[in-house]
Amino acid sequence: MNPLANEELILLSYSDLKDLLKRVLKNYNFRDHKAEILADVFTRSSLDGVYSHGVNRFSRFIDTVKMGFVKKDEEPTLNYTFGATEKWNGNGGPGILNALAMMNRSMEIASVSGIGCIGLSNTNHWMRGGTYGWQAAEAGFIGICFTNTKPNMIPWGGSESRLGNNPFVIGIPRKKGHVVMDLAISQYSFGKIQEYAMKEEKLPFPGGFDDNGNLTNDPFTIIRNEKSLPVGLWKGTAMSMMVDLLASILSGGDSSCKIGSRKEEYGLSQVFIAIHPHMISENEMERIIEEVIAYTHDVPGFHPEDKTYYPGEKTLLTRIRNKEHGIPVNKKIYEEILQL
């Protein structure tokens, strides 16, 4: 029996986990300020309950550094500018650092022009996409960002993966807790599927296809064949294709087609949009947000245990719990990080 099925967990404080990750990054010759930021983002993702793209993904990130796909010392460079839009080259640098810099740049443009749009080519996995929605919302901006990926999702009606699950993020600032949507265009992100695999649990709903084209909730099958299920079926197919087109066109970078021709996933294309909500008063904006949340928040469920949440609400609840009790880290993953 796989011991991970028993969820052998240890609890770490935010500072202890961050310090551990920073020490590992320094061991791989990351400059101090980069190690600080990267360790913080990985730790915050786990603090917020997104373990799949936080500490669970850290060892894999180090592997991509060792293999040379992530170039730790590279910085993004500006290729082109027109009005409130810019194209940047990520130069193969760490995806987290590139993404944070591009969202910051889009907010700088938006503070002057009302909106800023950045296309970023030749970058790497940004880990938790919601990081950049929260980044914008915490700065008082509406943030929109999306990325393409390698092909890991079948187009509806097809039998082979030709589309990426291309995560899409929207962040809206709110006094009582920001509203942040972070979703893959597949029913489950592969990081979430891997979480269920580690626990040897089935997915709650079908998340992909087996080799015969039947829907399956077996995470091991979906990880092996990379045939994930588009969210909304044919609608997800259209959404994924449009995200890939926009990311590639606006950045001048590679599409999922080209990314899929490589043995490893790198050279991604991303877009970062910031909108300054100056066209509406802060009070009116809060009124609209509260109206929408209240209307959908407490709707009766079909079952007594049912409850609705607004995007980002469960993240805030998990953040509070993990701050109080500690961040749960799988013991095997913790030991792998110690070996680094």
CORTAZI-V74216 format. One record per residue. RES is the residue in three letters. PSI is psi in whole degrees, -180 to 180 (NA if undefined). OMEGA is omega in degrees with one decimal (NA if undefined). D_FIRST is the distance of its C-alpha to the first C-alpha in Angstrom with 2 decimals. Layout:
# CORTAZI-V74216
res:RES psi:PSI omega:OMEGA d_first:D_FIRST
res:RES psi:PSI omega:OMEGA d_first:D_FIRST
This chain:
# CORTAZI-V74216
res:MET psi:137 omega:179.2 d_first:0.00
res:ASN psi:123 omega:-178.7 d_first:3.77
res:PRO psi:-21 omega:179.3 d_first:6.15
res:LEU psi:-20 omega:179.1 d_first:8.62
res:ALA psi:-25 omega:178.6 d_first:7.72
res:ASN psi:2 omega:178.5 d_first:9.37
res:GLU psi:62 omega:175.5 d_first:12.20
res:GLU psi:104 omega:-173.6 d_first:13.11
res:LEU psi:150 omega:167.4 d_first:16.71
res:ILE psi:154 omega:-179.0 d_first:19.98
res:LEU psi:127 omega:-179.8 d_first:23.37
res:LEU psi:144 omega:173.3 d_first:26.12
res:SER psi:161 omega:178.8 d_first:29.71
res:TYR psi:-47 omega:-175.8 d_first:31.22
res:SER psi:-38 omega:-179.6 d_first:33.41
res:ASP psi:-43 omega:-179.9 d_first:30.77
res:LEU psi:-43 omega:179.0 d_first:28.47
res:LYS psi:-43 omega:179.5 d_first:31.51
res:ASP psi:-39 omega:178.2 d_first:32.87
res:LEU psi:-48 omega:-178.6 d_first:29.69
res:LEU psi:-38 omega:179.0 d_first:29.68
res:LYS psi:-40 omega:178.6 d_first:33.41
res:ARG psi:-40 omega:178.0 d_first:33.18
res:VAL psi:-45 omega:-179.9 d_first:30.81
res:LEU psi:-41 omega:176.9 d_first:33.20
res:LYS psi:-34 omega:178.4 d_first:36.14
res:ASN psi:-26 omega:176.8 d_first:34.45
res:TYR psi:24 omega:169.5 d_first:34.51
res:ASN psi:29 omega:169.0 d_first:38.20
res:PHE psi:139 omega:175.1 d_first:38.26
res:ARG psi:153 omega:-170.7 d_first:41.50
res:ASP psi:-45 omega:-176.1 d_first:41.32
res:HIS psi:-32 omega:177.6 d_first:42.23
res:LYS psi:-41 omega:177.3 d_first:39.73
res:ALA psi:-39 omega:179.2 d_first:36.92
res:GLU psi:-48 omega:-177.2 d_first:37.92
res:ILE psi:-46 omega:-179.1 d_first:37.84
res:LEU psi:-46 omega:179.3 d_first:34.59
res:ALA psi:-39 omega:179.9 d_first:32.76
res:ASP psi:-44 omega:-177.9 d_first:34.31
res:VAL psi:-45 omega:177.8 d_first:33.26
res:PHE psi:-42 omega:-178.5 d_first:29.61
res:THR psi:-42 omega:179.6 d_first:29.58
res:ARG psi:-37 omega:178.4 d_first:31.51
res:SER psi:-43 omega:177.8 d_first:29.15
res:SER psi:-36 omega:176.0 d_first:26.26
res:LEU psi:-38 omega:-178.6 d_first:28.76
res:ASP psi:3 omega:176.6 d_first:29.47
res:GLY psi:4 omega:178.7 d_first:25.87
res:VAL psi:66 omega:-174.5 d_first:25.72
res:TYR psi:-31 omega:-176.6 d_first:22.79
res:SER psi:-31 omega:-179.5 d_first:22.14
res:HIS psi:12 omega:174.7 d_first:25.56
res:GLY psi:-118 omega:-174.7 d_first:25.84
res:VAL psi:-31 omega:-179.9 d_first:23.80
res:ASN psi:-23 omega:-176.5 d_first:20.83
res:ARG psi:-4 omega:-170.7 d_first:23.41
res:PHE psi:-47 omega:-178.9 d_first:25.24
res:SER psi:-38 omega:178.0 d_first:23.72
res:ARG psi:-38 omega:176.9 d_first:24.33
res:PHE psi:-45 omega:178.9 d_first:27.87
res:ILE psi:-38 omega:177.0 d_first:28.46
res:ASP psi:-43 omega:-179.2 d_first:27.38
res:THR psi:-29 omega:174.5 d_first:30.08
res:VAL psi:-46 omega:-179.0 d_first:32.56
res:LYS psi:-35 omega:-179.7 d_first:31.88
res:MET psi:-9 omega:176.8 d_first:32.25
res:GLY psi:4 omega:178.3 d_first:35.52
res:PHE psi:-32 omega:173.4 d_first:34.85
res:VAL psi:118 omega:-177.5 d_first:35.36
res:LYS psi:103 omega:-166.1 d_first:38.69
res:LYS psi:-25 omega:-175.2 d_first:38.53
res:ASP psi:-3 omega:-177.3 d_first:42.32
res:GLU psi:150 omega:177.7 d_first:43.53
res:GLU psi:151 omega:177.3 d_first:45.21
res:PRO psi:148 omega:179.8 d_first:46.06
res:THR psi:147 omega:-177.9 d_first:49.63
res:LEU psi:130 omega:178.8 d_first:51.95
res:ASN psi:-36 omega:-169.7 d_first:53.00
res:TYR psi:145 omega:176.2 d_first:55.08
res:THR psi:142 omega:177.3 d_first:56.43
res:PHE psi:111 omega:-178.7 d_first:58.30
res:GLY psi:-123 omega:-178.0 d_first:59.15
res:ALA psi:15 omega:-179.5 d_first:56.04
res:THR psi:147 omega:177.4 d_first:53.68
res:GLU psi:152 omega:171.5 d_first:52.42
res:LYS psi:132 omega:179.2 d_first:50.36
res:TRP psi:153 omega:174.3 d_first:48.36
res:ASN psi:123 omega:-179.4 d_first:46.51
res:GLY psi:-11 omega:176.0 d_first:43.30
res:ASN psi:28 omega:176.9 d_first:43.77
res:GLY psi:14 omega:-179.4 d_first:40.05
res:GLY psi:173 omega:179.0 d_first:39.66
res:PRO psi:129 omega:-175.0 d_first:36.64
res:GLY psi:-38 omega:179.5 d_first:36.07
res:ILE psi:-49 omega:-177.5 d_first:35.84
res:LEU psi:-42 omega:177.8 d_first:39.13
res:ASN psi:-44 omega:-177.4 d_first:40.87
res:ALA psi:-43 omega:177.5 d_first:39.89
res:LEU psi:-42 omega:-179.6 d_first:41.03
res:ALA psi:-39 omega:-177.6 d_first:44.29
res:MET psi:-37 omega:175.7 d_first:44.94
res:MET psi:-39 omega:175.6 d_first:44.42
res:ASN psi:-43 omega:-179.3 d_first:46.75
res:ARG psi:-40 omega:179.3 d_first:49.26
res:SER psi:-34 omega:177.7 d_first:49.19
res:MET psi:-34 omega:175.3 d_first:49.91
res:GLU psi:-45 omega:179.0 d_first:52.78
res:ILE psi:-43 omega:-177.9 d_first:54.31
res:ALA psi:-30 omega:179.3 d_first:53.78
res:SER psi:-21 omega:178.9 d_first:55.52
res:VAL psi:-43 omega:-172.2 d_first:58.63
res:SER psi:-8 omega:-177.6 d_first:58.33
res:GLY psi:-32 omega:178.6 d_first:56.33
res:ILE psi:146 omega:175.6 d_first:53.55
res:GLY psi:137 omega:-177.8 d_first:51.90
res:CYS psi:123 omega:-178.4 d_first:49.86
res:ILE psi:128 omega:169.8 d_first:48.10
res:GLY psi:129 omega:-176.1 d_first:46.67
res:LEU psi:121 omega:177.0 d_first:44.37
res:SER psi:167 omega:171.0 d_first:43.62
res:ASN psi:49 omega:177.7 d_first:41.68
res:THR psi:-177 omega:-178.1 d_first:39.14
res:ASN psi:177 omega:-176.4 d_first:35.39
res:HIS psi:129 omega:-178.0 d_first:32.49
res:TRP psi:7 omega:-178.8 d_first:33.64
res:MET psi:-118 omega:-178.6 d_first:30.13
res:ARG psi:112 omega:-178.7 d_first:30.56
res:GLY psi:-32 omega:-179.0 d_first:33.64
res:GLY psi:-21 omega:177.6 d_first:34.39
res:THR psi:-40 omega:-171.4 d_first:35.38
res:TYR psi:-22 omega:169.7 d_first:38.67
res:GLY psi:-43 omega:175.7 d_first:39.37
res:TRP psi:-39 omega:179.3 d_first:39.04
res:GLN psi:-47 omega:-179.4 d_first:41.17
res:ALA psi:-47 omega:-177.1 d_first:43.96
res:ALA psi:-40 omega:-179.8 d_first:43.86
res:GLU psi:-22 omega:176.5 d_first:44.01
res:ALA psi:1 omega:177.4 d_first:47.09
res:GLY psi:13 omega:-179.7 d_first:48.72
res:PHE psi:155 omega:165.8 d_first:48.33
res:ILE psi:128 omega:-178.4 d_first:46.80
res:GLY psi:137 omega:175.6 d_first:44.28
res:ILE psi:129 omega:177.0 d_first:43.06
res:CYS psi:155 omega:179.6 d_first:40.93
res:PHE psi:160 omega:-176.7 d_first:38.86
res:THR psi:152 omega:167.8 d_first:37.32
res:ASN psi:171 omega:-178.0 d_first:36.52
res:THR psi:-179 omega:170.9 d_first:33.38
res:LYS psi:159 omega:177.7 d_first:32.37
res:PRO psi:119 omega:178.5 d_first:32.18
res:ASN psi:18 omega:-177.6 d_first:28.83
res:MET psi:136 omega:-178.3 d_first:30.18
res:ILE psi:143 omega:170.4 d_first:32.09
res:PRO psi:141 omega:-176.3 d_first:35.62
res:TRP psi:126 omega:-176.5 d_first:35.98
res:GLY psi:-8 omega:179.6 d_first:37.11
res:GLY psi:178 omega:-178.6 d_first:35.74
res:SER psi:-2 omega:179.5 d_first:32.83
res:GLU psi:151 omega:179.4 d_first:32.27
res:SER psi:117 omega:177.6 d_first:31.57
res:ARG psi:-2 omega:-178.2 d_first:34.98
res:LEU psi:154 omega:171.9 d_first:34.77
res:GLY psi:161 omega:175.2 d_first:33.06
res:ASN psi:7 omega:163.5 d_first:31.40
res:ASN psi:79 omega:-178.0 d_first:34.21
res:PRO psi:145 omega:-176.7 d_first:33.69
res:PHE psi:132 omega:-172.4 d_first:36.74
res:VAL psi:137 omega:171.1 d_first:37.65
res:ILE psi:130 omega:176.3 d_first:40.52
res:GLY psi:132 omega:179.9 d_first:41.37
res:ILE psi:126 omega:-178.4 d_first:44.23
res:PRO psi:143 omega:-179.2 d_first:45.55
res:ARG psi:137 omega:-176.5 d_first:45.87
res:LYS psi:-40 omega:-175.4 d_first:47.06
res:LYS psi:5 omega:-177.2 d_first:44.55
res:GLY psi:119 omega:-173.8 d_first:41.55
res:HIS psi:151 omega:176.7 d_first:41.48
res:VAL psi:113 omega:-173.9 d_first:40.43
res:VAL psi:119 omega:175.4 d_first:38.06
res:MET psi:129 omega:178.8 d_first:36.41
res:ASP psi:103 omega:-176.1 d_first:33.74
res:LEU psi:144 omega:168.2 d_first:32.30
res:ALA psi:157 omega:179.0 d_first:31.10
res:ILE psi:-7 omega:169.4 d_first:32.90
res:SER psi:161 omega:-178.0 d_first:29.62
res:GLN psi:-38 omega:175.0 d_first:27.99
res:TYR psi:143 omega:169.2 d_first:25.25
res:SER psi:156 omega:179.5 d_first:25.50
res:PHE psi:-29 omega:175.0 d_first:23.02
res:GLY psi:-42 omega:178.4 d_first:22.07
res:LYS psi:-38 omega:177.2 d_first:21.19
res:ILE psi:-40 omega:179.0 d_first:19.23
res:GLN psi:-32 omega:175.5 d_first:17.18
res:GLU psi:-45 omega:179.4 d_first:16.61
res:TYR psi:-36 omega:178.7 d_first:15.10
res:ALA psi:-42 omega:179.5 d_first:12.92
res:MET psi:-35 omega:-179.9 d_first:11.66
res:LYS psi:-1 omega:-176.8 d_first:10.84
res:GLU psi:46 omega:178.2 d_first:9.47
res:GLU psi:150 omega:174.4 d_first:12.65
res:LYS psi:154 omega:173.8 d_first:15.57
res:LEU psi:146 omega:179.8 d_first:18.91
res:PRO psi:-31 omega:179.1 d_first:21.41
res:PHE psi:158 omega:177.3 d_first:23.92
res:PRO psi:137 omega:-177.1 d_first:24.07
res:GLY psi:2 omega:-179.1 d_first:24.03
res:GLY psi:-165 omega:-175.9 d_first:24.80
res:PHE psi:148 omega:171.3 d_first:25.36
res:ASP psi:-176 omega:-174.5 d_first:23.58
res:ASP psi:-14 omega:178.8 d_first:25.42
res:ASN psi:6 omega:177.6 d_first:27.65
res:GLY psi:12 omega:178.0 d_first:28.87
res:ASN psi:143 omega:175.9 d_first:27.10
res:LEU psi:141 omega:-178.8 d_first:25.94
res:THR psi:150 omega:172.9 d_first:22.19
res:ASN psi:18 omega:177.9 d_first:20.00
res:ASP psi:113 omega:-174.9 d_first:16.96
res:PRO psi:-33 omega:-177.9 d_first:16.66
res:PHE psi:-39 omega:178.3 d_first:15.23
res:THR psi:-44 omega:-176.9 d_first:18.28
res:ILE psi:-38 omega:177.3 d_first:20.68
res:ILE psi:-40 omega:-176.7 d_first:19.56
res:ARG psi:-48 omega:-174.0 d_first:19.93
res:ASN psi:-7 omega:178.7 d_first:23.29
res:GLU psi:49 omega:176.6 d_first:24.67
res:LYS psi:75 omega:-177.4 d_first:26.41
res:SER psi:162 omega:-175.5 d_first:26.39
res:LEU psi:126 omega:177.0 d_first:28.52
res:PRO psi:135 omega:174.8 d_first:31.85
res:VAL psi:133 omega:-178.0 d_first:32.50
res:GLY psi:13 omega:175.6 d_first:35.40
res:LEU psi:-115 omega:-178.6 d_first:34.95
res:TRP psi:-27 omega:177.7 d_first:38.26
res:LYS psi:-38 omega:176.3 d_first:39.29
res:GLY psi:-36 omega:175.4 d_first:36.33
res:THR psi:-48 omega:-179.9 d_first:37.36
res:ALA psi:-43 omega:-179.6 d_first:40.83
res:MET psi:-45 omega:-179.9 d_first:39.67
res:SER psi:-45 omega:-178.7 d_first:37.48
res:MET psi:-40 omega:-179.1 d_first:40.35
res:MET psi:-38 omega:176.6 d_first:42.87
res:VAL psi:-43 omega:178.8 d_first:40.79
res:ASP psi:-45 omega:179.3 d_first:40.43
res:LEU psi:-47 omega:-179.2 d_first:44.16
res:LEU psi:-45 omega:-178.9 d_first:45.22
res:ALA psi:-43 omega:-177.6 d_first:43.06
res:SER psi:-42 omega:-178.2 d_first:44.29
res:ILE psi:-49 omega:-174.5 d_first:47.92
res:LEU psi:-23 omega:179.1 d_first:48.37
res:SER psi:-19 omega:-172.6 d_first:46.80
res:GLY psi:22 omega:-175.1 d_first:48.13
res:GLY psi:-167 omega:-175.9 d_first:44.65
res:ASP psi:148 omega:174.3 d_first:42.24
res:SER psi:173 omega:177.1 d_first:40.84
res:SER psi:-31 omega:178.3 d_first:37.31
res:CYS psi:-51 omega:-179.4 d_first:38.75
res:LYS psi:-39 omega:179.3 d_first:39.65
res:ILE psi:-38 omega:-178.6 d_first:36.55
res:GLY psi:-14 omega:180.0 d_first:34.44
res:SER psi:-8 omega:-179.0 d_first:36.40
res:ARG psi:158 omega:179.3 d_first:34.85
res:LYS psi:-31 omega:178.5 d_first:31.66
res:GLU psi:159 omega:179.9 d_first:30.79
res:GLU psi:108 omega:175.0 d_first:31.62
res:TYR psi:175 omega:-178.3 d_first:34.74
res:GLY psi:42 omega:-176.8 d_first:38.36
res:LEU psi:163 omega:176.3 d_first:37.73
res:SER psi:137 omega:-175.6 d_first:40.55
res:GLN psi:159 omega:177.3 d_first:40.78
res:VAL psi:138 omega:179.0 d_first:43.38
res:PHE psi:122 omega:-178.7 d_first:44.17
res:ILE psi:130 omega:174.5 d_first:46.74
res:ALA psi:139 omega:178.9 d_first:48.19
res:ILE psi:126 omega:175.8 d_first:50.70
res:HIS psi:120 omega:-175.1 d_first:52.95
res:PRO psi:44 omega:-176.4 d_first:53.46
res:HIS psi:-17 omega:-177.0 d_first:57.11
res:MET psi:-4 omega:179.4 d_first:58.43
res:ILE psi:145 omega:179.8 d_first:57.43
res:SER psi:155 omega:-179.1 d_first:58.01
res:GLU psi:-40 omega:180.0 d_first:55.12
res:ASN psi:-41 omega:-179.8 d_first:55.95
res:GLU psi:-38 omega:177.9 d_first:56.05
res:MET psi:-45 omega:178.5 d_first:52.75
res:GLU psi:-38 omega:179.9 d_first:51.11
res:ARG psi:-45 omega:-179.6 d_first:52.79
res:ILE psi:-45 omega:-179.6 d_first:51.39
res:ILE psi:-47 omega:-178.2 d_first:47.83
res:GLU psi:-35 omega:178.9 d_first:47.95
res:GLU psi:-47 omega:-178.3 d_first:49.52
res:VAL psi:-44 omega:-179.3 d_first:46.77
res:ILE psi:-46 omega:-178.7 d_first:43.94
res:ALA psi:-37 omega:-176.8 d_first:45.62
res:TYR psi:-33 omega:-175.9 d_first:46.24
res:THR psi:-12 omega:-169.4 d_first:42.59
res:HIS psi:-44 omega:-172.7 d_first:40.80
res:ASP psi:28 omega:177.7 d_first:41.39
res:VAL psi:136 omega:-179.7 d_first:41.68
res:PRO psi:143 omega:177.9 d_first:40.55
res:GLY psi:170 omega:176.3 d_first:37.22
res:PHE psi:-25 omega:-178.3 d_first:36.57
res:HIS psi:153 omega:-176.3 d_first:34.30
res:PRO psi:-32 omega:-177.2 d_first:34.91
res:GLU psi:-7 omega:-177.5 d_first:31.82
res:ASP psi:143 omega:177.3 d_first:32.86
res:LYS psi:144 omega:177.6 d_first:34.32
res:THR psi:152 omega:178.9 d_first:35.65
res:TYR psi:147 omega:171.3 d_first:35.49
res:TYR psi:157 omega:-177.9 d_first:37.69
res:PRO psi:122 omega:-179.0 d_first:36.22
res:GLY psi:-14 omega:-176.6 d_first:35.23
res:GLU psi:-45 omega:-179.5 d_first:35.33
res:LYS psi:-29 omega:175.0 d_first:31.61
res:THR psi:-46 omega:-179.8 d_first:31.63
res:LEU psi:-40 omega:179.0 d_first:34.35
res:LEU psi:-41 omega:178.8 d_first:32.59
res:THR psi:-38 omega:179.3 d_first:29.39
res:ARG psi:-45 omega:179.2 d_first:31.62
res:ILE psi:-45 omega:-178.9 d_first:33.30
res:ARG psi:-45 omega:-177.4 d_first:30.14
res:ASN psi:-28 omega:173.7 d_first:28.58
res:LYS psi:-37 omega:-175.9 d_first:31.96
res:GLU psi:-42 omega:-171.5 d_first:32.11
res:HIS psi:-15 omega:-176.3 d_first:28.63
res:GLY psi:156 omega:-179.9 d_first:27.34
res:ILE psi:121 omega:179.2 d_first:25.38
res:PRO psi:128 omega:179.2 d_first:21.59
res:VAL psi:129 omega:177.0 d_first:19.97
res:ASN psi:131 omega:-174.3 d_first:16.32
res:LYS psi:-40 omega:-179.5 d_first:16.01
res:LYS psi:-42 omega:178.8 d_first:14.70
res:ILE psi:-40 omega:177.4 d_first:17.57
res:TYR psi:-43 omega:179.5 d_first:19.95
res:GLU psi:-35 omega:176.5 d_first:19.33
res:GLU psi:-41 omega:-179.8 d_first:19.90
res:ILE psi:-39 omega:177.4 d_first:23.14
res:LEU psi:-35 omega:179.5 d_first:24.21
res:GLN psi:-21 omega:179.1 d_first:24.02
res:LEU psi:NA omega:NA d_first:26.45
